[in-house]
Amino acid sequence: MIRQNEIRLMVKIANLYYSEGRKQAEIAAALNLSQSFVSRMLNRSVREGIVKISVVQPDNVFPQLERGIEQRYGIQQAIVVDVADGEDGAQIRKAIGAAAAHYLETRLREGELVGISSWSSTIRAMVSEMHPLSVKVEGVIQLLGGVGVNGNVQATILTQDLANRLNCRAWLLPAQSIEGSIVSRDLLAASKDVSEVLSRFNHVTTAVVGIGDMEPSQLLRHSGNFYDKAMLSALAEKGAVGDICLHYYNAAGEPVLSSDEDPAIGMRLEQVKACPHAIALAGGREKVAAIRAALTGRYLNVLITDFDTARALMDE
């Protein structure tokens, strides 16, 4: 009889809370119970199967696929966006950018130093979707040289635009992404304006990066910050499959160039890996190998991608 009486009370409390929408304090007052007792009964009603809570999954969200990627690659979070079949790369980038904007808007905390990669159409789409935030971040810092040929400074504008939306300072990297030689790279990296920015890379708390494959994007080609065919062929011979901040890695996620061989000026792969929160925005089936290798190399905490790409990442 005691068990039956407990169940009867549990059902009454559950009906008042879930069916009638009464607050716990109201139920406690109405039944002359303590609010803590009501709370315990509600939790117990779920554990014992009296109340069954189900999550209705809309067709355009993919929690199981996201969870599968998180578990397989050991990352904190995967976000998979829905893109209609047959949509072009521009639509994929726009969808990923919108999801990334929402993610940053809900996740950024006071005092963070946000790093942003350059020459990425997907990151540009993210910035365009961002709303002004009241969170007081420390600043936005450019993670890859943003001076292109013919005075092209789109990457610098992108960094400044995000800083404006976050109402914070911008640290711009006044350099090309790729220098002509290691000597030129070292001389430029030692200059006051550039070294000041590079010295802050280890303090970045959130890094937003793109993932490149072996074919330079249209935006990168237009900037002039890409390797010629001979160098790309040499990188491919070393096993390169993709890059982050123009630092290339192989299928195992290992850098293919040593520091003495790499003329790129940008956040190094080991710095991306050490960043507390590295977020990659990348999609399209042509980038599957590069994304998989970046995940294998443990460079990322968060991946934001499209459904087709996510499904391919789960294929053996």
VEXVODREN-771908 format. One record per residue: residue number from 1; z, x, y of N, C-alpha, C, O, CB in turn. Coordinates in steps of 0.1 Angstrom, whole numbers, m for minus. Glycine has a CB too. Layout:
BEGIN
     k    n.zz    n.xx    n.yy   ca.zz   ca.xx   ca.yy    c.zz    c.xx    c.yy    o.zz    o.xx    o.yy   cb.zz   cb.xx   cb.yy
   NUM       Z       X       Y       Z       X       Y       Z       X       Y       Z       X       Y       Z       X       Y
...
REM end
This chain:
BEGIN
     k    n.zz    n.xx    n.yy   ca.zz   ca.xx   ca.yy    c.zz    c.xx    c.yy    o.zz    o.xx    o.yy   cb.zz   cb.xx   cb.yy
     1       0       8     m12       0       0       0       0       9      13      m6       5      23      12      m9       0
     2       7      20      12       7      29      24      m7      34      27     m11      33      39      17      41      21
     3     m14      38      17     m28      42      19     m36      31      25     m44      34      34     m34      47       6
     4     m35      19      20     m43       8      24     m40       5      39     m49       2      47     m41      m4      16
     5     m27       6      43     m23       3      56     m28      14      66     m32      11      77      m8       2      57
     6     m28      27      61     m34      38      69     m49      35      72     m54      37      83     m32      51      62
     7     m56      31      61     m70      29      62     m73      18      72     m82      18      80     m77      26      49
     8     m65       7      71     m67      m5      79     m65       0      94     m74      m4     103     m57     m16      76
     9     m55       8      97     m53      12     111     m64      22     115     m69      21     127     m39      19     112
    10     m68      30     106     m79      40     109     m92      32     113     m99      36     123     m82      49      98
    11     m95      22     105    m107      14     108    m106       7     121    m116       6     129    m110       4      97
    12     m94       1     124     m92      m6     137     m94       4     148    m101       0     158     m78     m12     137
    13     m88      16     148     m90      25     158    m104      30     160    m110      31     171     m81      38     156
    14    m111      32     148    m125      36     149    m134      25     155    m143      29     162    m130      39     135
    15    m132      13     152    m140       2     157    m138       1     172    m147      m1     180    m136     m11     151
    16    m125       2     177    m122       1     191    m129      13     199    m135      11     210    m107       2     194
    17    m129      25     192    m135      37     199    m150      37     198    m157      39     209    m129      49     193
    18    m156      35     186    m170      37     185    m178      24     187    m189      25     193    m173      42     171
    19    m173      13     184    m181       1     185    m179      m6     199    m188     m11     205    m177      m9     174
    20    m166      m5     204    m163     m12     216    m163      m2     228    m162      m7     240    m150     m19     216
    21    m164      11     225    m164      20     236    m151      22     244    m151      26     255    m175      17     245
    22    m140      19     237    m127      20     244    m123      35     244    m126      42     235    m116      11     237
    23    m116      39     255    m111      52     256     m98      54     247     m91      44     244    m108      56     270
    24     m96      67     243     m84      69     235     m71      65     241     m62      59     234     m84      84     231
    25     m70      67     254     m58      63     261     m56      48     261     m45      43     259     m58      68     276
    26     m67      41     262     m66      26     262     m62      21     248     m54      12     246     m80      20     266
    27     m68      27     237     m65      23     224     m50      26     221     m43      18     215     m73      31     214
    28     m45      38     225     m31      41     223     m22      31     230     m12      27     224     m28      55     229
    29     m25      27     242     m17      17     249     m17       3     242      m7      m3     241     m21      16     264
    30     m29      m1     238     m31     m14     232     m24     m15     219     m18     m25     215     m46     m17     230
    31     m23      m4     211     m17      m4     198      m4       2     197       2       3     187     m26       3     188
    32       1       6     209      15      12     210      16      24     202      25      26     194      26       2     206
    33       6      33     203       5      46     196       4      57     206       2      55     218      m7      46     186
    34       7      69     202       4      81     210     m10      84     210     m17      82     201      13      93     206
    35     m15      90     222     m29      94     222     m33     105     212     m44     105     207     m33      98     236
    36     m23     114     209     m26     124     199     m27     118     186     m35     123     178     m14     134     199
    37     m20     107     183     m21     100     170     m35      94     169     m42      95     158     m10      90     168
    38     m39      88     179     m53      82     179     m63      92     177     m73      90     169     m55      74     193
    39     m62     103     184     m72     114     182     m72     119     168     m83     122     162     m69     126     192
    40     m61     121     162     m60     125     148     m67     115     138     m74     119     129     m46     128     143
    41     m64     102     141     m70      92     132     m85      92     134     m93      89     124     m65      78     136
    42     m91      94     146    m105      94     148    m111     106     140    m122     105     134    m109      95     163
    43    m105     118     141    m110     129     134    m109     127     119    m119     131     111    m102     142     138
    44     m99     121     114     m97     118     100    m107     108      95    m112     109      84     m83     114      97
    45    m110      98     104    m120      88     100    m134      94      97    m141      89      89    m121      77     110
    46    m137     105     104    m150     112     102    m149     120      89    m158     120      80    m153     121     114
    47    m138     127      87    m136     135      75    m136     127      62    m142     132      52    m123     143      76
    48    m130     115      63    m129     107      51    m141      98      49    m142      90      39    m117      99      51
    49    m151      99      58    m164      91      56    m163      77      60    m172      69      58    m167      91      41
    50    m152      73      67    m151      59      72    m161      58      84    m168      48      86    m137      56      77
    51    m162      69      92    m172      69     103    m182      80      99    m179      91      96    m165      73     117
    52    m195      76     100    m206      85      97    m214      87     109    m219      78     115    m215      80      85
    53    m214     100     114    m222     103     126    m235     109     122    m235     119     115    m213     112     136
    54    m246     104     127    m259     110     125    m266     114     138    m264     107     148    m268     100     116
    55    m273     124     137    m281     129     148    m296     125     146    m302     128     136    m280     144     150
    56    m301     117     155    m315     112     154    m324     123     160    m322     126     172    m317      99     162
    57    m333     128     152    m341     139     156    m355     134     161    m362     129     153    m343     149     145
    58    m358     135     174    m371     131     179    m382     140     173    m379     151     168    m372     132     194
    59    m394     135     173    m405     143     166    m408     156     173    m414     165     167    m418     134     166
    60    m405     157     186    m409     169     193    m398     180     195    m399     188     204    m415     165     206
    61    m388     179     187    m377     189     187    m376     194     173    m378     187     163    m364     185     193
    62    m372     207     171    m373     213     158    m360     221     154    m361     233     153    m385     222     157
    63    m349     214     153    m336     222     151    m336     229     138    m330     240     137    m325     212     151
    64    m342     224     127    m341     231     115    m350     244     115    m346     254     109    m346     222     103
    65    m361     243     122    m370     255     123    m363     265     132    m363     277     129    m384     251     129
    66    m356     261     142    m349     270     151    m338     277     143    m336     289     144    m343     263     163
    67    m331     269     135    m320     274     128    m325     284     117    m318     294     114    m312     263     121
    68    m336     281     111    m342     290     102    m345     304     108    m343     314     101    m355     284      96
    69    m351     304     120    m354     317     126    m341     324     130    m340     336     128    m362     314     139
    70    m331     317     135    m318     323     138    m312     330     126    m307     341     127    m309     313     144
    71    m312     323     115    m306     329     103    m314     340      97    m309     350      93    m304     318      92
    72    m328     339      97    m336     349      90    m335     362      98    m335     373      93    m350     344      89
    73    m336     361     112    m337     373     120    m324     377     127    m323     387     134    m347     371     130
    74    m313     369     124    m300     373     130    m299     373     145    m292     381     151    m297     386     125
    75    m306     363     151    m305     362     166    m295     350     169    m292     341     161    m319     360     172
    76    m291     351     182    m282     341     187    m288     327     188    m282     317     184    m276     345     200
    77    m300     326     193    m306     313     195    m322     314     195    m327     324     201    m302     307     208
    78    m328     305     188    m342     303     189    m345     290     196    m339     280     192    m349     304     175
    79    m355     289     205    m359     277     211    m374     275     209    m382     283     213    m356     277     227
    80    m377     264     202    m391     262     198    m396     250     206    m390     239     205    m392     259     183
    81    m407     252     213    m412     241     222    m424     234     215    m431     240     207    m417     247     236
    82    m426     222     218    m437     214     212    m449     215     221    m449     213     233    m433     199     211
    83    m460     219     215    m473     220     222    m483     213     214    m484     215     202    m477     235     225
    84    m491     204     220    m501     196     212    m511     205     206    m514     216     211    m508     186     222
    85    m516     201     194    m526     209     187    m538     211     196    m543     201     203    m530     202     174
    86    m543     223     196    m556     226     203    m553     230     217    m563     233     225    m564     214     203
    87    m541     230     222    m538     234     236    m541     249     237    m539     257     228    m523     231     240
    88    m546     253     249    m549     267     251    m537     275     255    m526     270     256    m560     268     262
    89    m539     288     256    m528     297     259    m520     294     272    m508     296     273    m533     311     260
    90    m528     288     282    m521     285     294    m511     274     293    m500     275     299    m531     281     305
    91    m514     264     284    m504     253     282    m492     258     274    m481     254     276    m512     242     274
    92    m495     267     264    m484     273     256    m474     281     266    m462     279     265    m489     282     245
    93    m480     289     275    m472     297     284    m464     288     293    m452     290     296    m481     306     292
    94    m470     277     298    m463     267     307    m452     261     300    m441     259     305    m473     257     312
    95    m454     257     287    m443     250     280    m431     259     277    m420     256     278    m448     244     266
    96    m435     272     273    m424     282     271    m417     285     284    m404     286     284    m430     295     264
    97    m424     286     294    m418     289     307    m409     278     312    m398     281     317    m429     291     318
    98    m412     266     310    m404     254     314    m391     255     306    m380     252     311    m411     241     312
    99    m392     257     293    m380     258     284    m371     270     288    m359     268     288    m384     259     269
   100    m377     281     292    m369     292     296    m362     290     309    m351     294     311    m379     305     297
   101    m369     283     318    m362     279     331    m350     271     329    m339     273     334    m372     272     340
   102    m351     261     320    m339     252     317    m328     261     310    m317     259     313    m344     241     308
   103    m332     270     301    m322     278     295    m315     286     305    m302     287     304    m329     287     284
   104    m322     293     314    m315     301     324    m306     293     333    m295     297     336    m325     309     332
   105    m311     282     337    m304     273     346    m290     269     340    m280     267     347    m312     261     350
   106    m290     267     327    m278     262     321    m269     273     316    m257     271     312    m281     253     309
   107    m274     286     315    m267     296     309    m262     307     319    m251     313     316    m275     303     299
   108    m268     309     330    m264     320     339    m250     318     344    m246     307     347    m274     321     351
   109    m243     329     345    m229     329     349    m227     338     362    m235     346     365    m219     333     338
   110    m217     335     369    m214     343     381    m213     358     378    m207     362     368    m201     337     387
   111    m219     366     387    m217     380     386    m228     387     377    m227     399     376    m204     383     381
   112    m237     379     371    m246     385     362    m257     393     370    m261     389     381    m253     375     353
   113    m262     404     363    m273     411     368    m285     407     359    m285     411     347    m271     427     369
   114    m295     401     365    m306     396     357    m318     405     358    m323     408     370    m310     381     362
   115    m323     410     347    m335     418     347    m347     410     343    m346     401     335    m334     430     337
   116    m358     413     350    m371     405     347    m382     414     346    m385     423     354    m373     395     358
   117    m390     413     335    m401     421     332    m413     417     342    m413     406     347    m406     420     318
   118    m423     425     343    m434     423     352    m447     419     344    m447     421     332    m436     435     361
   119    m456     414     352    m470     412     346    m470     403     334    m477     405     325    m476     425     343
   120    m462     392     335    m461     382     324    m464     368     330    m457     363     338    m448     382     317
   121    m475     362     325    m478     349     329    m468     339     325    m465     329     332    m492     344     324
   122    m462     341     313    m452     332     308    m439     333     317    m433     322     320    m448     335     293
   123    m435     345     321    m423     346     329    m427     340     343    m418     334     350    m419     361     331
   124    m439     342     348    m443     336     360    m442     321     360    m438     314     369    m457     340     364
   125    m446     315     348    m444     300     346    m429     296     346    m426     286     352    m451     296     333
   126    m421     305     341    m406     302     341    m401     301     355    m394     292     359    m399     312     333
   127    m405     312     363    m400     312     377    m404     300     385    m397     295     393    m404     326     383
   128    m417     296     383    m422     285     390    m414     272     387    m414     263     395    m437     283     387
   129    m408     271     375    m401     259     371    m386     260     375    m379     250     373    m402     257     356
   130    m381     271     379    m367     273     382    m363     265     395    m371     264     405    m364     287     384
   131    m351     259     394    m346     252     406    m336     261     413    m329     270     406    m339     239     402
   132    m333     260     426    m323     268     432    m309     265     426    m306     254     423    m322     265     447
   133    m302     276     423    m289     275     416    m278     279     426    m279     287     435    m289     284     404
   134    m266     273     423    m254     276     431    m246     287     425    m237     293     432    m246     263     433
   135    m249     291     413    m242     302     406    m245     315     413    m256     318     416    m247     303     391
   136    m234     322     416    m236     335     424    m238     347     415    m228     353     411    m223     337     433
   137    m251     349     411    m253     361     403    m254     373     412    m256     372     424    m267     359     395
   138    m252     385     406    m252     397     414    m266     401     420    m267     405     431    m247     409     406
   139    m276     398     412    m289     401     417    m300     400     406    m297     398     394    m290     415     423
   140    m312     402     410    m324     402     401    m330     416     402    m332     421     413    m334     391     404
   141    m333     423     391    m338     436     391    m351     436     383    m352     430     372    m328     446     385
   142    m361     443     388    m374     445     382    m373     455     371    m370     467     373    m385     449     392
   143    m377     451     358    m376     460     347    m388     468     343    m387     477     334    m372     452     335
   144    m399     466     350    m411     473     347    m419     475     360    m419     467     369    m420     465     337
   145    m424     487     362    m431     491     374    m441     480     378    m449     475     370    m438     504     372
   146    m441     476     391    m448     465     395    m459     467     405    m464     458     411    m439     455     401
   147    m463     480     407    m474     483     417    m486     484     409    m487     493     400    m470     496     425
   148    m496     476     412    m509     477     404    m520     483     413    m517     487     424    m513     463     400
   149    m531     483     407    m543     489     414    m547     480     426    m544     468     426    m555     491     405
   150    m553     486     436    m558     478     447    m547     471     454    m549     460     460    m569     468     443
   151    m535     477     454    m524     470     461    m518     458     455    m512     450     462    m528     467     475
   152    m522     455     442    m517     443     435    m502     444     434    m497     453     427    m524     442     422
   153    m495     435     440    m480     435     439    m475     421     434    m464     417     438    m474     438     453
   154    m482     415     425    m478     402     420    m464     403     413    m456     394     414    m488     397     410
   155    m462     414     405    m450     416     398    m438     417     408    m427     411     405    m450     428     389
   156    m440     424     419    m429     425     429    m426     411     435    m415     408     437    m433     435     440
   157    m437     404     438    m435     390     443    m427     381     433    m419     373     437    m449     384     446
   158    m430     383     420    m424     375     410    m409     378     410    m401     368     409    m430     378     396
   159    m405     390     411    m391     394     411    m384     388     423    m373     383     422    m389     409     410
   160    m390     389     435    m385     385     447    m383     369     447    m374     364     452    m393     389     459
   161    m393     363     441    m393     348     440    m381     343     432    m374     334     436    m406     343     434
   162    m379     350     421    m367     346     413    m354     348     420    m345     340     420    m367     353     399
   163    m353     360     427    m341     363     435    m339     352     446    m328     348     449    m342     377     441
   164    m350     348     452    m349     337     462    m343     324     456    m335     317     462    m362     335     469
   165    m348     321     444    m343     308     438    m329     309     433    m322     299     433    m352     305     426
   166    m324     322     430    m310     324     427    m302     327     438    m290     329     437    m310     335     416
   167    m308     328     450    m301     331     463    m293     344     461    m281     345     464    m291     320     466
   168    m300     355     457    m293     368     455    m302     379     459    m314     377     463    m288     369     440
   169    m297     391     458    m305     403     461    m315     406     450    m313     403     438    m295     415     463
   170    m326     413     454    m336     418     445    m337     433     446    m337     438     456    m350     411     448
   171    m337     439     434    m340     453     433    m354     455     428    m356     452     416    m329     461     424
   172    m363     460     436    m377     462     432    m379     476     427    m373     486     432    m386     458     444
   173    m388     477     418    m392     490     412    m405     495     418    m416     491     413    m392     489     397
   174    m405     504     428    m417     508     435    m425     518     427    m425     530     431    m414     513     449
   175    m431     514     416    m438     524     408    m449     516     400    m448     504     398    m429     531     398
   176    m459     523     395    m468     517     386    m461     516     372    m451     523     370    m481     526     385
   177    m466     507     364    m460     506     350    m462     518     342    m453     523     335    m465     494     343
   178    m474     524     343    m478     536     335    m483     547     344    m492     545     352    m489     532     325
   179    m476     558     343    m480     570     351    m491     578     344    m492     576     332    m468     578     355
   180    m498     586     351    m509     594     345    m504     605     335    m512     609     327    m517     600     355
   181    m492     609     336    m487     620     328    m471     619     327    m465     612     335    m491     634     333
   182    m466     626     318    m451     626     317    m445     633     329    m435     629     334    m447     634     304
   183    m452     644     334    m447     651     346    m447     641     358    m437     641     365    m456     663     349
   184    m457     633     360    m458     624     371    m447     613     369    m440     609     379    m471     617     371
   185    m445     609     356    m434     599     354    m420     605     358    m413     598     364    m434     595     339
   186    m418     617     354    m405     623     357    m403     625     371    m391     623     377    m403     636     349
   187    m413     629     378    m412     632     393    m409     619     400    m401     618     409    m425     638     398
   188    m416     608     396    m414     595     403    m400     590     399    m393     584     408    m425     585     398
   189    m396     591     386    m383     586     382    m372     593     389    m361     587     391    m382     587     367
   190    m374     605     394    m364     612     401    m363     609     416    m353     613     422    m366     627     399
   191    m373     602     421    m373     599     435    m362     589     438    m358     581     429    m387     593     439
   192    m357     589     450    m345     581     454    m347     566     451    m339     560     445    m342     583     468
   193    m358     561     456    m360     546     455    m361     542     440    m356     531     437    m372     542     463
   194    m368     550     432    m370     546     418    m358     548     410    m354     540     402    m382     553     412
   195    m352     560     412    m340     563     404    m328     553     406    m321     551     397    m335     578     407
   196    m327     548     419    m317     538     422    m318     526     413    m309     520     408    m317     535     436
   197    m331     522     411    m333     510     403    m331     513     388    m325     506     381    m348     504     405
   198    m337     524     383    m336     528     369    m321     530     365    m318     527     354    m343     541     367
   199    m313     534     374    m299     537     371    m291     524     368    m281     524     362    m292     544     382
   200    m297     513     373    m290     500     371    m294     493     358    m288     482     354    m293     491     383
   201    m304     498     351    m309     491     339    m297     490     328    m297     479     321    m320     499     332
   202    m289     499     327    m278     499     318    m267     488     321    m258     485     313    m271     512     316
   203    m268     483     333    m258     473     338    m264     459     338    m257     449     341    m254     476     352
   204    m276     457     333    m283     444     332    m275     436     322    m274     441     310    m298     445     329
   205    m271     424     325    m264     415     315    m274     405     309    m271     401     297    m253     408     322
   206    m284     401     316    m294     392     310    m308     398     313    m311     399     325    m292     378     316
   207    m316     401     303    m329     406     305    m339     396     300    m338     391     289    m331     420     298
   208    m349     392     309    m359     383     305    m372     391     303    m377     397     313    m361     371     316
   209    m377     391     291    m389     400     289    m400     392     282    m397     382     275    m385     412     280
   210    m412     397     283    m423     392     275    m425     402     263    m419     412     262    m436     391     283
   211    m433     397     254    m437     405     242    m452     407     242    m459     396     242    m432     400     229
   212    m457     419     243    m472     421     243    m477     425     229    m470     431     221    m476     431     253
   213    m490     421     226    m496     426     214    m505     438     218    m504     443     229    m504     415     207
   214    m514     442     209    m522     453     212    m534     451     221    m542     460     224    m527     459     199
   215    m536     438     225    m547     435     234    m541     431     247    m534     421     248    m556     423     228
   216    m543     439     258    m536     436     271    m540     422     276    m552     418     274    m541     446     281
   217    m530     415     281    m533     402     287    m542     403     299    m544     413     305    m519     395     290
   218    m547     391     303    m556     391     314    m549     395     327    m554     402     335    m562     377     316
   219    m536     391     328    m528     395     340    m526     410     340    m527     416     351    m515     387     340
   220    m523     415     329    m521     430     328    m533     438     331    m533     448     338    m515     434     314
   221    m545     433     326    m557     439     329    m560     439     344    m565     449     350    m569     433     321
   222    m558     428     350    m560     426     364    m552     436     372    m556     440     383    m558     412     369
   223    m540     438     367    m530     447     375    m534     461     374    m531     469     383    m516     445     370
   224    m542     465     363    m545     479     361    m534     487     353    m536     499     351    m548     486     374
   225    m523     480     350    m512     487     343    m513     485     328    m505     478     322    m499     481     348
   226    m524     491     322    m525     490     308    m532     503     303    m539     510     311    m533     478     303
   227    m530     506     290    m536     518     284    m551     515     282    m556     504     279    m529     522     271
   228    m559     526     283    m573     525     280    m575     524     264    m566     525     257    m581     537     285
   229    m588     522     260    m591     520     246    m587     532     238    m582     530     226    m605     517     244
   230    m588     544     243    m585     556     235    m570     556     232    m566     559     221    m589     569     243
   231    m562     553     242    m547     554     240    m543     542     231    m534     544     223    m540     553     254
   232    m549     530     233    m545     519     224    m549     522     210    m541     518     201    m552     506     229
   233    m560     529     208    m564     533     194    m554     543     189    m550     542     177    m578     539     194
   234    m549     552     197    m539     562     193    m526     555     189    m520     559     179    m537     573     203
   235    m522     546     197    m510     538     194    m511     531     181    m502     530     173    m507     529     206
   236    m523     524     179    m525     517     167    m524     526     155    m519     522     144    m539     510     167
   237    m530     538     156    m529     548     145    m515     552     142    m512     555     130    m537     560     148
   238    m506     551     151    m492     554     149    m485     542     144    m473     542     141    m486     558     162
   239    m492     531     142    m486     519     136    m481     508     146    m474     499     142    m475     522     128
   240    m484     510     159    m480     501     169    m485     487     167    m497     485     163    m484     506     183
   241    m477     477     169    m481     463     168    m478     455     180    m483     444     182    m474     456     156
   242    m469     460     189    m466     453     201    m457     461     210    m454     472     208    m458     440     198
   243    m454     455     222    m446     462     232    m436     453     239    m439     441     240    m455     469     242
   244    m426     459     244    m417     452     254    m416     462     266    m413     474     264    m402     449     248
   245    m419     457     278    m419     465     290    m429     477     288    m426     488     292    m405     470     293
   246    m440     475     280    m450     485     278    m445     497     270    m451     508     270    m456     490     291
   247    m434     496     263    m429     506     253    m433     500     239    m428     489     236    m414     509     254
   248    m441     507     232    m447     502     219    m438     505     207    m431     515     207    m461     507     218
   249    m439     496     197    m431     497     185    m440     493     173    m450     486     175    m418     489     186
   250    m435     497     161    m443     494     149    m437     482     142    m429     475     148    m442     506     139
   251    m442     479     130    m438     466     124    m423     466     120    m418     455     119    m446     465     111
   252    m417     478     119    m403     478     116    m395     478     129    m382     478     129    m400     491     109
   253    m401     477     140    m394     476     153    m391     490     159    m383     491     168    m382     468     152
   254    m396     500     153    m393     514     157    m403     519     168    m415     516     167    m393     524     145
   255    m398     526     178    m407     531     189    m417     540     182    m414     548     173    m399     538     200
   256    m429     540     187    m440     548     182    m442     561     191    m449     570     186    m453     541     180
   257    m436     561     203    m437     572     211    m423     577     215    m414     569     217    m445     569     224
   258    m421     590     214    m409     596     219    m408     596     234    m418     593     241    m407     610     213
   259    m397     599     240    m395     599     254    m405     609     260    m409     608     272    m381     602     258
   260    m408     620     253    m416     631     258    m431     627     257    m440     634     263    m414     643     250
   261    m434     615     251    m448     611     250    m451     598     258    m463     595     260    m451     609     235
   262    m441     591     262    m442     578     268    m442     578     283    m432     581     289    m431     568     263
   263    m454     575     290    m455     576     304    m451     563     311    m452     562     324    m469     580     308
   264    m447     553     304    m443     540     310    m430     541     318    m421     547     313    m443     529     300
   265    m430     535     329    m417     534     337    m412     520     336    m417     510     343    m419     538     352
   266    m402     518     328    m396     505     327    m384     505     318    m381     516     312    m406     495     321
   267    m377     494     316    m366     494     307    m369     499     293    m379     493     287    m359     480     307
   268    m362     509     288    m366     515     275    m361     505     264    m352     497     266    m359     528     273
   269    m367     507     252    m364     498     241    m349     499     237    m344     488     234    m373     502     229
   270    m343     511     237    m329     511     234    m320     504     244    m310     500     241    m325     526     232
   271    m325     504     257    m318     497     267    m319     482     265    m309     474     267    m322     501     281
   272    m331     477     261    m333     463     258    m323     459     247    m317     448     247    m348     460     254
   273    m323     467     236    m315     464     225    m300     464     228    m292     456     223    m317     475     214
   274    m296     472     238    m282     473     242    m278     462     252    m266     460     254    m279     487     248
   275    m288     456     258    m285     445     268    m277     434     261    m281     429     250    m298     440     274
   276    m266     429     267    m258     418     261    m266     406     258    m263     398     249    m247     415     270
   277    m277     403     266    m284     390     264    m299     393     267    m303     392     279    m278     379     274
   278    m306     396     257    m321     399     259    m329     386     254    m328     382     243    m325     411     251
   279    m336     380     263    m344     368     261    m359     371     261    m364     376     271    m340     357     271
   280    m366     368     250    m380     370     250    m388     357     251    m384     347     244    m384     378     237
   281    m398     357     259    m407     346     261    m420     350     255    m427     358     261    m408     341     276
   282    m424     344     244    m437     348     238    m442     337     229    m434     331     221    m435     361     231
   283    m455     335     229    m460     325     220    m475     328     217    m481     337     224    m459     311     225
   284    m481     320     208    m495     322     204    m496     330     191    m489     340     189    m502     330     215
   285    m504     325     182    m505     331     169    m509     346     169    m506     353     160    m515     323     160
   286    m516     350     180    m520     364     181    m508     373     183    m509     385     181    m530     366     192
   287    m497     368     186    m485     376     189    m475     376     178    m464     381     179    m479     371     202
   288    m478     369     167    m468     368     156    m463     381     151    m451     383     150    m474     360     144
   289    m472     390     148    m468     404     143    m459     411     153    m449     417     149    m481     412     140
   290    m463     410     166    m455     417     176    m441     411     178    m431     418     180    m462     417     190
   291    m440     397     177    m427     390     178    m419     393     166    m407     396     167    m430     375     180
   292    m425     392     154    m417     395     142    m411     409     142    m400     411     139    m426     393     130
   293    m419     419     147    m415     433     148    m403     434     158    m394     442     155    m426     442     151
   294    m404     427     169    m393     428     179    m381     422     174    m370     427     176    m398     420     192
   295    m382     411     166    m370     405     159    m364     415     149    m352     416     148    m374     392     153
   296    m373     421     141    m369     430     131    m362     442     137    m352     447     131    m381     435     122
   297    m367     447     148    m361     458     155    m348     455     162    m341     463     168    m370     463     165
   298    m343     442     162    m331     437     168    m330     440     183    m320     443     188    m319     445     161
   299    m342     437     189    m342     439     204    m337     426     211    m334     427     223    m356     443     208
   300    m337     415     204    m336     402     211    m323     395     207    m319     396     195    m348     393     208
   301    m318     387     216    m307     377     213    m313     363     212    m308     355     205    m296     378     223
   302    m323     361     221    m329     347     222    m344     348     222    m350     357     228    m324     340     235
   303    m350     340     214    m365     339     214    m369     325     218    m364     315     213    m371     342     200
   304    m378     324     228    m384     311     232    m398     311     229    m406     319     234    m381     308     247
   305    m403     303     220    m417     303     215    m422     289     212    m415     279     214    m418     312     203
   306    m434     288     207    m440     275     204    m439     272     189    m436     281     181    m455     275     209
   307    m442     260     186    m440     256     172    m449     263     162    m444     268     152    m444     241     171
   308    m462     265     165    m471     272     155    m466     286     153    m466     291     142    m485     272     160
   309    m462     293     164    m458     307     162    m445     307     155    m443     316     146    m456     313     176
   310    m436     298     158    m423     298     150    m425     295     136    m418     302     127    m414     287     156
   311    m434     286     132    m437     283     118    m442     296     111    m439     299     100    m446     271     117
   312    m451     303     118    m457     315     113    m446     326     111    m447     334     101    m468     321     121
   313    m436     326     119    m426     336     118    m417     334     106    m410     343     100    m417     336     131
   314    m417     321     101    m410     318      89    m418     320      76    m412     319      65    m405     304      90
   315    m431     322      77    m439     324      65    m436     338      60    m434     348      68    m454     323      69
   316    m437     340      47    m434     353      41    m446     362      44    m447     373      39    m432     352      26
REM end
